Amino acid sequence: MKRIIYTIKVGIVAALTLATATSCLEKYPGSAIQTEKSMKSYDDAVQINTGIYALLKSSALYTGYLTLLPDVQTDLVYAVDGYSNQLGSFWLWQVRSTTSESESVYASLYSVVSNCNFFLENIGVVKANTIDDKQLSDLDYFTGEVYAIRALAYSELIKLYCKAYNPDTAKSELGVVLRKHYSKPEEAVRASLYDSYQFVLGDLAKAEELLDEEYDSYSSMYTTKAMVEALHARVSLYMQDWEKAIEYSTRLIENKAFMLSSVNTMVSNTENAFQYMWSNDVATETIWRVYLTPESYGGMLGSLFLGRNTDKVYYYPDYVPAQWVLNLYEQSDLRDDVYFRNTQTGHSHQLVWPLLVKYEGNPTIFNTTGLYEISMPKPFRLAEQYLIRAEAYCRQNKFSEASKDLTKLRESRFVSGSGTISLNADNWVTNIANERVRELYMEGHRLQDIKRWGKDYNDGKGFERTPQTNSLVEGSSIKKSADDYMFVWPIPRHEVEAPGSRVEQNEGY
């Protein structure tokens, strides 16, 4: 059933441009599917479904801003002298309600929501016009995929534009504007944080009911039941529902469709399984990836850290890894070798530094066509599920179980299977935090992690940058506590000021 999508071209791909005079939440935003292109037939449904996947390739989302900004804003990288000012507002903590990057993320996520709503609003008509049992079964599955994608989009909006979830205060905290329909008018007002997450959980429940684990497979380009479970585990962790986080992460860890990609398993004469995951975008631990082609690839994740496309010879990185991050990796930890490569830059100061090559680009798909620094985003990996379960176990004082999970993950990254670690009440927060940095470096988790840990991590002091070799003076000494208001991104000003809007702005903006 699923394979048919490979041969169908995208008929409707929404334009992801942000019109400053138009609200992202309007009934018919610029990215909307107009009524004359309504969904009535099975083929229409396939096209709309495929178009929704195409939206996820946007450079404002996983191939760009959504992945990179939350980490650039923290202490994981340093801007270097000579950088091009890419993402400078976030590096300098000068984010405003008119900052174009955060506006683009907001608009793109609501564009995904809008297209999902269009599909869900019209799928009943399509099913009524369909008599073929196989096609009816397909349509149910497509519907499950769309519910999963809508849940994903809303979870990202909540993560970035809302405060960390506290079960005691969530009903009184601001969530997001919940658009549940496409054509039906809805008031522009933010739901509570509690209700926002409940909506996500509702979509996940519908997706889980409609999707079948038969289609769970590693490196899937489609939202599967496994992807839904992975998102549910992550959301549960964010909501401090430790039991659910353990339940859903365990489902993934025990799912035979996936296994950690070990540095001790060779998949070719020159590459181990962990290397191959990043160089060729295929791995047994990737639960869901955003599938890219040379003709449709969105943004270039590696350009910020390599800048090779400037002259195809030298590297001109805008950002280089923080020294404290590099110091986290032990000698036998091969993530260090896969993620970083010591290189002389082409900048006038000729800085020699371990550059991030995690997103150097897929040589078999993109580099052969003259495209560099393009990697397929992998928003859900089995490694994260081990980290989720280990943290949830620690919250329940089950340090032995947590130690086993962290050790299992580390053994797959350390040469000869070393990497044993022991957690206890005194060291677990630091060890979990450091392991998340080692494993999930520049995958978009750090800002949310510091925000949700609050006082549990670094006594609530958040992070502090200290200047390093050839780092840009401005921004290299920033110090931000975990309760700084800019850990929550601003709602775009035009959303707040749109006629009839009751959207409240976040604190501080």
One Martini backbone bead per residue (centre of mass of N, CA, C, O) as a GRO file, in nm:
protein
  509
    1MET     BB    1   0.059   0.060  -0.023
    2LYS     BB    2   0.298   0.268   0.029
    3ARG     BB    3   0.460   0.248  -0.252
    4ILE     BB    4   0.289   0.439  -0.439
    5ILE     BB    5   0.420   0.718  -0.367
    6TYR     BB    6   0.682   0.704  -0.536
    7THR     BB    7   0.509   0.746  -0.830
    8ILE     BB    8   0.394   1.023  -0.716
    9LYS     BB    9   0.352   1.333  -0.777
   10VAL     BB   10   0.345   1.646  -0.672
   11GLY     BB   11   0.056   1.846  -0.690
   12ILE     BB   12   0.071   1.984  -0.389
   13VAL     BB   13   0.271   2.265  -0.294
   14ALA     BB   14   0.329   2.469  -0.057
   15ALA     BB   15   0.392   2.794   0.008
   16LEU     BB   16   0.669   2.915   0.228
   17THR     BB   17   0.561   3.212   0.264
   18LEU     BB   18   0.586   3.524   0.440
   19ALA     BB   19   0.331   3.744   0.503
   20THR     BB   20   0.329   4.027   0.693
   21ALA     BB   21   0.008   4.095   0.637
   22THR     BB   22  -0.033   3.790   0.720
   23SER     BB   23  -0.177   3.546   0.881
   24CYS     BB   24  -0.107   3.217   0.968
   25LEU     BB   25  -0.427   3.181   1.082
   26GLU     BB   26  -0.574   3.199   0.847
   27LYS     BB   27  -0.799   3.044   0.661
   28TYR     BB   28  -0.633   3.156   0.382
   29PRO     BB   29  -0.341   3.119   0.335
   30GLY     BB   30  -0.081   3.117   0.110
   31SER     BB   31  -0.063   2.786   0.171
   32ALA     BB   32  -0.327   2.715   0.070
   33ILE     BB   33  -0.592   2.515  -0.037
   34GLN     BB   34  -0.801   2.561  -0.268
   35THR     BB   35  -1.129   2.481  -0.345
   36GLU     BB   36  -1.069   2.402  -0.654
   37LYS     BB   37  -0.867   2.175  -0.500
   38SER     BB   38  -1.030   1.954  -0.408
   39MET     BB   39  -1.100   1.658  -0.217
   40LYS     BB   40  -1.248   1.354  -0.382
   41SER     BB   41  -1.026   1.150  -0.448
   42TYR     BB   42  -0.786   0.925  -0.420
   43ASP     BB   43  -0.570   1.086  -0.578
   44ASP     BB   44  -0.601   1.342  -0.415
   45ALA     BB   45  -0.512   1.222  -0.143
   46VAL     BB   46  -0.229   1.146  -0.232
   47GLN     BB   47  -0.135   1.433  -0.304
   48ILE     BB   48  -0.179   1.566  -0.030
   49ASN     BB   49  -0.006   1.376   0.135
   50THR     BB   50   0.256   1.436  -0.024
   51GLY     BB   51   0.255   1.745   0.027
   52ILE     BB   52   0.297   1.730   0.332
   53TYR     BB   53   0.577   1.606   0.320
   54ALA     BB   54   0.706   1.840   0.158
   55LEU     BB   55   0.685   2.057   0.383
   56LEU     BB   56   0.913   1.917   0.572
   57LYS     BB   57   1.160   2.034   0.381
   58SER     BB   58   1.186   2.293   0.487
   59SER     BB   59   1.425   2.532   0.590
   60ALA     BB   60   1.244   2.599   0.853
   61LEU     BB   61   1.289   2.314   0.942
   62TYR     BB   62   1.469   2.022   0.943
   63THR     BB   63   1.677   2.156   0.716
   64GLY     BB   64   1.705   2.392   0.955
   65TYR     BB   65   1.590   2.585   1.193
   66LEU     BB   66   1.455   2.366   1.378
   67THR     BB   67   1.735   2.224   1.426
   68LEU     BB   68   1.951   2.471   1.483
   69LEU     BB   69   1.855   2.708   1.668
   70PRO     BB   70   1.836   2.567   1.958
   71ASP     BB   71   2.161   2.538   1.957
   72VAL     BB   72   2.279   2.813   1.877
   73GLN     BB   73   2.151   2.961   2.131
   74THR     BB   74   2.351   2.827   2.301
   75ASP     BB   75   2.663   2.628   2.397
   76LEU     BB   76   2.762   2.449   2.130
   77VAL     BB   77   2.850   2.715   1.975
   78TYR     BB   78   3.067   2.934   1.771
   79ALA     BB   79   3.124   3.223   1.648
   80VAL     BB   80   3.326   3.345   1.390
   81ASP     BB   81   3.542   3.517   1.247
   82GLY     BB   82   3.369   3.594   0.944
   83TYR     BB   83   3.088   3.564   0.965
   84SER     BB   84   2.755   3.593   0.798
   85ASN     BB   85   2.510   3.616   1.018
   86GLN     BB   86   2.389   3.357   1.061
   87LEU     BB   87   2.171   3.347   1.320
   88GLY     BB   88   2.251   3.601   1.499
   89SER     BB   89   2.005   3.657   1.685
   90PHE     BB   90   2.044   3.388   1.846
   91TRP     BB   91   2.338   3.404   1.932
   92LEU     BB   92   2.279   3.708   2.069
   93TRP     BB   93   2.002   3.737   2.199
   94GLN     BB   94   1.795   3.909   1.962
   95VAL     BB   95   1.506   3.825   1.987
   96ARG     BB   96   1.208   3.891   1.807
   97SER     BB   97   0.881   3.933   1.681
   98THR     BB   98   1.048   3.998   1.384
   99THR     BB   99   1.206   3.752   1.346
  100SER     BB  100   1.236   3.564   1.067
  101GLU     BB  101   1.298   3.275   1.166
  102SER     BB  102   1.062   3.243   1.373
  103GLU     BB  103   0.843   3.309   1.170
  104SER     BB  104   0.899   3.070   0.975
  105VAL     BB  105   0.845   2.842   1.168
  106TYR     BB  106   0.557   2.917   1.241
  107ALA     BB  107   0.440   2.920   0.950
  108SER     BB  108   0.522   2.628   0.867
  109LEU     BB  109   0.368   2.473   1.086
  110TYR     BB  110   0.085   2.595   1.011
  111SER     BB  111   0.090   2.486   0.725
  112VAL     BB  112   0.078   2.194   0.804
  113VAL     BB  113  -0.182   2.210   0.963
  114SER     BB  114  -0.363   2.313   0.733
  115ASN     BB  115  -0.321   2.065   0.544
  116CYS     BB  116  -0.426   1.858   0.744
  117ASN     BB  117  -0.709   1.979   0.776
  118PHE     BB  118  -0.791   1.944   0.485
  119PHE     BB  119  -0.778   1.640   0.478
  120LEU     BB  120  -0.967   1.578   0.725
  121GLU     BB  121  -1.219   1.731   0.606
  122ASN     BB  122  -1.219   1.541   0.316
  123ILE     BB  123  -1.204   1.226   0.363
  124GLY     BB  124  -1.506   1.153   0.371
  125VAL     BB  125  -1.566   1.209   0.072
  126VAL     BB  126  -1.369   1.008  -0.047
  127LYS     BB  127  -1.488   0.753   0.087
  128ALA     BB  128  -1.773   0.788  -0.042
  129ASN     BB  129  -1.624   0.762  -0.347
  130THR     BB  130  -1.532   0.473  -0.243
  131ILE     BB  131  -1.521   0.103  -0.320
  132ASP     BB  132  -1.242   0.013  -0.274
  133ASP     BB  133  -1.097  -0.165  -0.024
  134LYS     BB  134  -0.798  -0.093  -0.058
  135GLN     BB  135  -0.839   0.215  -0.066
  136LEU     BB  136  -0.977   0.241   0.208
  137SER     BB  137  -0.733   0.142   0.365
  138ASP     BB  138  -0.539   0.359   0.271
  139LEU     BB  139  -0.699   0.606   0.382
  140ASP     BB  140  -0.665   0.533   0.675
  141TYR     BB  141  -0.359   0.549   0.675
  142PHE     BB  142  -0.328   0.841   0.582
  143THR     BB  143  -0.476   0.956   0.826
  144GLY     BB  144  -0.269   0.866   1.034
  145GLU     BB  145  -0.036   1.033   0.919
  146VAL     BB  146  -0.169   1.312   0.958
  147TYR     BB  147  -0.203   1.303   1.260
  148ALA     BB  148   0.099   1.276   1.317
  149ILE     BB  149   0.187   1.546   1.184
  150ARG     BB  150   0.014   1.733   1.351
  151ALA     BB  151   0.136   1.656   1.622
  152LEU     BB  152   0.422   1.740   1.551
  153ALA     BB  153   0.373   2.039   1.492
  154TYR     BB  154   0.253   2.110   1.773
  155SER     BB  155   0.495   2.013   1.943
  156GLU     BB  156   0.690   2.228   1.827
  157LEU     BB  157   0.536   2.479   1.909
  158ILE     BB  158   0.535   2.423   2.212
  159LYS     BB  159   0.842   2.399   2.258
  160LEU     BB  160   0.910   2.705   2.151
  161TYR     BB  161   0.628   2.893   2.247
  162CYS     BB  162   0.661   2.761   2.537
  163LYS     BB  163   0.667   2.661   2.832
  164ALA     BB  164   0.738   2.453   3.052
  165TYR     BB  165   0.607   2.172   3.186
  166ASN     BB  166   0.365   2.189   3.459
  167PRO     BB  167   0.125   2.013   3.616
  168ASP     BB  168   0.042   2.250   3.827
  169THR     BB  169   0.026   2.498   3.574
  170ALA     BB  170  -0.080   2.426   3.279
  171LYS     BB  171  -0.380   2.551   3.293
  172SER     BB  172  -0.240   2.864   3.321
  173GLU     BB  173  -0.082   2.832   3.066
  174LEU     BB  174   0.043   2.905   2.763
  175GLY     BB  175  -0.014   2.801   2.453
  176VAL     BB  176  -0.170   2.736   2.157
  177VAL     BB  177  -0.313   2.767   1.861
  178LEU     BB  178  -0.603   2.577   1.777
  179ARG     BB  179  -0.631   2.418   1.470
  180LYS     BB  180  -0.903   2.194   1.368
  181HIS     BB  181  -0.971   2.346   1.101
  182TYR     BB  182  -1.017   2.487   0.776
  183SER     BB  183  -1.314   2.642   0.712
  184LYS     BB  184  -1.371   2.694   1.000
  185PRO     BB  185  -1.418   2.928   1.211
  186GLU     BB  186  -1.159   3.057   1.439
  187GLU     BB  187  -1.034   3.165   1.717
  188ALA     BB  188  -0.761   3.380   1.806
  189VAL     BB  189  -0.650   3.169   2.062
  190ARG     BB  190  -0.492   3.056   2.336
  191ALA     BB  191  -0.437   2.784   2.478
  192SER     BB  192  -0.355   2.585   2.701
  193LEU     BB  193  -0.100   2.384   2.775
  194TYR     BB  194  -0.271   2.143   2.844
  195ASP     BB  195  -0.461   2.144   2.590
  196SER     BB  196  -0.237   2.125   2.381
  197TYR     BB  197  -0.133   1.842   2.469
  198GLN     BB  198  -0.405   1.695   2.446
  199PHE     BB  199  -0.425   1.726   2.141
  200VAL     BB  200  -0.177   1.565   2.072
  201LEU     BB  201  -0.267   1.302   2.211
  202GLY     BB  202  -0.518   1.265   2.035
  203ASP     BB  203  -0.368   1.233   1.766
  204LEU     BB  204  -0.195   0.992   1.851
  205ALA     BB  205  -0.429   0.798   1.904
  206LYS     BB  206  -0.539   0.801   1.614
  207ALA     BB  207  -0.280   0.709   1.475
  208GLU     BB  208  -0.240   0.441   1.630
  209GLU     BB  209  -0.510   0.314   1.529
  210LEU     BB  210  -0.443   0.339   1.204
  211LEU     BB  211  -0.177   0.218   1.244
  212ASP     BB  212   0.078  -0.029   1.149
  213GLU     BB  213   0.347  -0.228   1.251
  214GLU     BB  214   0.404  -0.356   0.972
  215TYR     BB  215   0.543  -0.063   0.874
  216ASP     BB  216   0.779  -0.093   1.039
  217SER     BB  217   1.088   0.084   0.962
  218TYR     BB  218   1.384   0.164   0.885
  219SER     BB  219   1.424   0.469   0.742
  220SER     BB  220   1.162   0.609   0.721
  221MET     BB  221   0.953   0.840   0.519
  222TYR     BB  222   0.723   0.762   0.710
  223THR     BB  223   0.465   0.764   0.915
  224THR     BB  224   0.454   0.558   1.189
  225LYS     BB  225   0.389   0.390   1.467
  226ALA     BB  226   0.674   0.431   1.577
  227MET     BB  227   0.678   0.738   1.552
  228VAL     BB  228   0.443   0.787   1.744
  229GLU     BB  229   0.582   0.658   1.991
  230ALA     BB  230   0.825   0.849   1.996
  231LEU     BB  231   0.660   1.108   2.040
  232HIS     BB  232   0.518   1.015   2.297
  233ALA     BB  233   0.773   0.988   2.467
  234ARG     BB  234   0.865   1.283   2.443
  235VAL     BB  235   0.609   1.420   2.549
  236SER     BB  236   0.608   1.276   2.823
  237LEU     BB  237   0.870   1.397   2.921
  238TYR     BB  238   0.776   1.696   2.901
  239MET     BB  239   0.516   1.620   3.103
  240GLN     BB  240   0.618   1.428   3.339
  241ASP     BB  241   0.544   1.127   3.227
  242TRP     BB  242   0.718   0.865   3.316
  243GLU     BB  243   0.551   0.613   3.248
  244LYS     BB  244   0.498   0.681   2.948
  245ALA     BB  245   0.789   0.713   2.862
  246ILE     BB  246   0.861   0.419   2.922
  247GLU     BB  247   0.647   0.272   2.758
  248TYR     BB  248   0.723   0.395   2.471
  249SER     BB  249   1.028   0.344   2.464
  250THR     BB  250   1.005   0.037   2.499
  251ARG     BB  251   0.867  -0.025   2.235
  252LEU     BB  252   1.116   0.056   2.065
  253ILE     BB  253   1.340  -0.115   2.200
  254GLU     BB  254   1.156  -0.392   2.136
  255ASN     BB  255   1.165  -0.337   1.840
  256LYS     BB  256   1.275  -0.537   1.568
  257ALA     BB  257   1.309  -0.298   1.352
  258PHE     BB  258   1.530  -0.207   1.568
  259MET     BB  259   1.878  -0.082   1.604
  260LEU     BB  260   2.166  -0.003   1.700
  261SER     BB  261   2.432   0.179   1.554
  262SER     BB  262   2.736   0.041   1.545
  263VAL     BB  263   3.088   0.082   1.559
  264ASN     BB  264   3.119  -0.255   1.562
  265THR     BB  265   2.965  -0.243   1.275
  266MET     BB  266   3.011  -0.342   0.956
  267VAL     BB  267   2.895  -0.227   0.616
  268SER     BB  268   3.190  -0.193   0.517
  269ASN     BB  269   3.527  -0.149   0.457
  270THR     BB  270   3.502   0.171   0.588
  271GLU     BB  271   3.215   0.140   0.748
  272ASN     BB  272   3.016   0.188   1.000
  273ALA     BB  273   2.696   0.215   1.110
  274PHE     BB  274   2.724   0.503   1.225
  275GLN     BB  275   2.853   0.638   0.982
  276TYR     BB  276   2.633   0.559   0.771
  277MET     BB  277   2.402   0.726   0.886
  278TRP     BB  278   2.549   1.010   0.802
  279SER     BB  279   2.648   0.955   0.502
  280ASN     BB  280   2.367   0.772   0.393
  281ASP     BB  281   2.088   0.782   0.564
  282VAL     BB  282   2.123   0.481   0.691
  283ALA     BB  283   1.945   0.302   0.963
  284THR     BB  284   1.840   0.092   1.226
  285GLU     BB  285   1.771   0.360   1.424
  286THR     BB  286   1.587   0.496   1.223
  287ILE     BB  287   1.253   0.588   1.241
  288TRP     BB  288   1.269   0.890   1.106
  289ARG     BB  289   1.285   1.059   0.790
  290VAL     BB  290   1.370   1.316   0.571
  291TYR     BB  291   1.318   1.292   0.242
  292LEU     BB  292   1.568   1.335  -0.009
  293THR     BB  293   1.657   1.507  -0.313
  294PRO     BB  294   1.817   1.671  -0.569
  295GLU     BB  295   1.525   1.810  -0.640
  296SER     BB  296   1.440   1.778  -0.307
  297TYR     BB  297   1.605   1.941  -0.011
  298GLY     BB  298   1.597   2.223   0.091
  299GLY     BB  299   1.826   2.240   0.314
  300MET     BB  300   2.169   2.297   0.455
  301LEU     BB  301   2.296   2.177   0.739
  302GLY     BB  302   2.624   2.211   0.681
  303SER     BB  303   2.683   2.516   0.602
  304LEU     BB  304   2.733   2.644   0.891
  305PHE     BB  305   3.006   2.439   0.943
  306LEU     BB  306   3.158   2.477   0.643
  307GLY     BB  307   3.122   2.640   0.360
  308ARG     BB  308   3.208   2.498   0.081
  309ASN     BB  309   3.026   2.653  -0.139
  310THR     BB  310   3.196   2.902  -0.189
  311ASP     BB  311   3.460   2.718  -0.354
  312LYS     BB  312   3.489   2.390  -0.306
  313VAL     BB  313   3.751   2.388  -0.098
  314TYR     BB  314   3.702   2.560   0.142
  315TYR     BB  315   3.635   2.643   0.479
  316TYR     BB  316   3.343   2.860   0.604
  317PRO     BB  317   3.255   2.884   0.900
  318ASP     BB  318   3.026   3.019   1.131
  319TYR     BB  319   3.048   2.754   1.314
  320VAL     BB  320   3.187   2.608   1.609
  321PRO     BB  321   3.268   2.403   1.836
  322ALA     BB  322   3.272   2.362   2.157
  323GLN     BB  323   3.513   2.278   2.374
  324TRP     BB  324   3.336   2.136   2.593
  325VAL     BB  325   3.224   1.930   2.397
  326LEU     BB  326   3.487   1.795   2.302
  327ASN     BB  327   3.562   1.707   2.604
  328LEU     BB  328   3.337   1.479   2.642
  329TYR     BB  329   3.505   1.292   2.468
  330GLU     BB  330   3.631   0.997   2.456
  331GLN     BB  331   3.868   0.814   2.301
  332SER     BB  332   3.654   0.556   2.249
  333ASP     BB  333   3.461   0.767   2.123
  334LEU     BB  334   3.337   0.763   1.788
  335ARG     BB  335   3.171   1.023   1.761
  336ASP     BB  336   3.404   1.215   1.726
  337ASP     BB  337   3.489   1.110   1.435
  338VAL     BB  338   3.204   1.158   1.298
  339TYR     BB  339   3.141   1.469   1.382
  340PHE     BB  340   3.461   1.537   1.359
  341ARG     BB  341   3.717   1.762   1.192
  342ASN     BB  342   4.032   1.856   1.155
  343THR     BB  343   4.055   2.199   1.025
  344GLN     BB  344   4.133   2.434   0.793
  345THR     BB  345   4.036   2.739   0.731
  346GLY     BB  346   3.952   3.017   0.500
  347HIS     BB  347   4.003   3.219   0.683
  348SER     BB  348   4.220   3.471   0.761
  349HIS     BB  349   4.301   3.317   1.043
  350GLN     BB  350   4.321   3.001   0.996
  351LEU     BB  351   4.155   2.817   1.153
  352VAL     BB  352   4.204   2.535   1.364
  353TRP     BB  353   3.934   2.290   1.374
  354PRO     BB  354   3.673   2.101   1.483
  355LEU     BB  355   3.450   2.021   1.258
  356LEU     BB  356   3.128   1.978   1.155
  357VAL     BB  357   3.045   1.653   0.973
  358LYS     BB  358   2.758   1.531   1.011
  359TYR     BB  359   2.656   1.736   0.751
  360GLU     BB  360   2.830   1.694   0.479
  361GLY     BB  361   2.697   1.460   0.309
  362ASN     BB  362   2.567   1.267   0.048
  363PRO     BB  363   2.759   1.093  -0.184
  364THR     BB  364   2.531   0.917  -0.344
  365ILE     BB  365   2.313   1.163  -0.393
  366PHE     BB  366   2.463   1.464  -0.393
  367ASN     BB  367   2.774   1.493  -0.461
  368THR     BB  368   2.744   1.386  -0.762
  369THR     BB  369   2.576   1.676  -0.825
  370GLY     BB  370   2.727   1.919  -0.654
  371LEU     BB  371   2.616   1.862  -0.366
  372TYR     BB  372   2.645   2.000  -0.038
  373GLU     BB  373   2.550   1.964   0.293
  374ILE     BB  374   2.335   1.721   0.257
  375SER     BB  375   2.098   1.598   0.492
  376MET     BB  376   1.894   1.378   0.642
  377PRO     BB  377   1.674   1.409   0.863
  378LYS     BB  378   1.651   1.265   1.220
  379PRO     BB  379   1.406   1.307   1.449
  380PHE     BB  380   1.407   0.976   1.493
  381ARG     BB  381   1.579   0.782   1.737
  382LEU     BB  382   1.674   0.525   1.937
  383ALA     BB  383   1.868   0.680   2.119
  384GLU     BB  384   1.655   0.868   2.246
  385GLN     BB  385   1.496   0.644   2.391
  386TYR     BB  386   1.718   0.575   2.592
  387LEU     BB  387   1.729   0.862   2.716
  388ILE     BB  388   1.439   0.878   2.807
  389ARG     BB  389   1.431   0.628   2.992
  390ALA     BB  390   1.664   0.704   3.176
  391GLU     BB  391   1.537   0.965   3.285
  392ALA     BB  392   1.273   0.843   3.392
  393TYR     BB  393   1.407   0.652   3.590
  394CYS     BB  394   1.545   0.871   3.762
  395ARG     BB  395   1.275   1.004   3.854
  396GLN     BB  396   1.227   0.704   4.007
  397ASN     BB  397   1.502   0.593   4.128
  398LYS     BB  398   1.614   0.398   3.875
  399PHE     BB  399   1.944   0.367   3.835
  400SER     BB  400   2.000   0.086   3.723
  401GLU     BB  401   1.825   0.105   3.467
  402ALA     BB  402   1.957   0.362   3.358
  403SER     BB  403   2.246   0.252   3.334
  404LYS     BB  404   2.181   0.036   3.123
  405ASP     BB  405   2.088   0.226   2.898
  406LEU     BB  406   2.342   0.402   2.877
  407THR     BB  407   2.537   0.170   2.828
  408LYS     BB  408   2.411   0.060   2.571
  409LEU     BB  409   2.458   0.311   2.404
  410ARG     BB  410   2.769   0.344   2.451
  411GLU     BB  411   2.855   0.064   2.337
  412SER     BB  412   2.770   0.161   2.036
  413ARG     BB  413   3.014   0.402   2.046
  414PHE     BB  414   3.232   0.220   2.155
  415VAL     BB  415   3.509   0.068   2.138
  416SER     BB  416   3.459  -0.260   2.220
  417GLY     BB  417   3.205  -0.185   2.418
  418SER     BB  418   3.248   0.037   2.583
  419GLY     BB  419   3.087   0.267   2.839
  420THR     BB  420   3.042   0.241   3.121
  421ILE     BB  421   2.777   0.347   3.355
  422SER     BB  422   2.694   0.525   3.668
  423LEU     BB  423   2.401   0.602   3.843
  424ASN     BB  424   2.282   0.865   4.064
  425ALA     BB  425   2.148   1.109   4.264
  426ASP     BB  426   2.407   1.307   4.203
  427ASN     BB  427   2.475   1.244   3.865
  428TRP     BB  428   2.238   1.217   3.653
  429VAL     BB  429   2.196   1.494   3.525
  430THR     BB  430   2.479   1.533   3.408
  431ASN     BB  431   2.490   1.266   3.245
  432ILE     BB  432   2.243   1.309   3.070
  433ALA     BB  433   2.322   1.580   2.950
  434ASN     BB  434   2.592   1.488   2.821
  435GLU     BB  435   2.472   1.258   2.646
  436ARG     BB  436   2.287   1.437   2.478
  437VAL     BB  437   2.514   1.594   2.350
  438ARG     BB  438   2.682   1.366   2.225
  439GLU     BB  439   2.436   1.246   2.054
  440LEU     BB  440   2.245   1.531   1.982
  441TYR     BB  441   2.421   1.709   1.820
  442MET     BB  442   2.259   1.939   1.635
  443GLU     BB  443   1.921   1.839   1.674
  444GLY     BB  444   1.740   2.044   1.871
  445HIS     BB  445   1.750   2.008   2.224
  446ARG     BB  446   1.893   2.210   2.426
  447LEU     BB  447   1.689   2.435   2.491
  448GLN     BB  448   1.467   2.247   2.607
  449ASP     BB  449   1.634   2.111   2.825
  450ILE     BB  450   1.705   2.356   2.998
  451LYS     BB  451   1.414   2.451   3.042
  452ARG     BB  452   1.294   2.181   3.172
  453TRP     BB  453   1.508   2.149   3.408
  454GLY     BB  454   1.612   2.402   3.532
  455LYS     BB  455   1.722   2.357   3.858
  456ASP     BB  456   1.842   2.065   3.804
  457TYR     BB  457   2.040   2.230   3.616
  458ASN     BB  458   2.293   2.408   3.722
  459ASP     BB  459   2.108   2.554   3.936
  460GLY     BB  460   1.960   2.729   3.696
  461LYS     BB  461   2.205   2.869   3.516
  462GLY     BB  462   2.234   2.711   3.257
  463PHE     BB  463   2.459   2.913   3.077
  464GLU     BB  464   2.812   2.972   2.967
  465ARG     BB  465   3.013   3.175   2.781
  466THR     BB  466   3.351   3.142   2.660
  467PRO     BB  467   3.603   3.234   2.502
  468GLN     BB  468   3.752   3.139   2.192
  469THR     BB  469   3.916   3.075   1.927
  470ASN     BB  470   3.806   3.311   1.707
  471SER     BB  471   3.576   3.428   1.844
  472LEU     BB  472   3.319   3.618   1.869
  473VAL     BB  473   3.292   3.864   2.083
  474GLU     BB  474   3.004   3.884   2.023
  475GLY     BB  475   2.858   3.633   2.246
  476SER     BB  476   3.105   3.478   2.410
  477SER     BB  477   2.976   3.597   2.716
  478ILE     BB  478   2.721   3.459   2.763
  479LYS     BB  479   2.454   3.456   3.022
  480LYS     BB  480   2.197   3.199   3.100
  481SER     BB  481   1.925   3.136   3.254
  482ALA     BB  482   1.654   2.914   3.264
  483ASP     BB  483   1.445   3.180   3.312
  484ASP     BB  484   1.474   3.305   3.055
  485TYR     BB  485   1.252   3.432   2.826
  486MET     BB  486   1.418   3.330   2.555
  487PHE     BB  487   1.343   3.022   2.577
  488VAL     BB  488   1.096   3.166   2.460
  489TRP     BB  489   0.944   3.231   2.186
  490PRO     BB  490   0.798   3.452   1.985
  491ILE     BB  491   0.525   3.580   1.873
  492PRO     BB  492   0.436   3.704   1.603
  493ARG     BB  493   0.332   4.019   1.564
  494HIS     BB  494   0.110   3.975   1.340
  495GLU     BB  495  -0.060   3.786   1.526
  496VAL     BB  496  -0.128   3.995   1.750
  497GLU     BB  497  -0.217   4.245   1.535
  498ALA     BB  498  -0.439   4.120   1.410
  499PRO     BB  499  -0.748   4.135   1.317
  500GLY     BB  500  -0.918   3.990   1.595
  501SER     BB  501  -0.694   3.925   1.778
  502ARG     BB  502  -0.612   3.713   2.093
  503VAL     BB  503  -0.311   3.694   2.092
  504GLU     BB  504  -0.067   3.626   2.313
  505GLN     BB  505   0.219   3.727   2.437
  506ASN     BB  506   0.514   3.672   2.545
  507GLU     BB  507   0.723   3.712   2.781
  508GLY     BB  508   0.923   4.018   2.709
  509TYR     BB  509   0.798   4.116   2.402
   0.00000   0.00000   0.00000
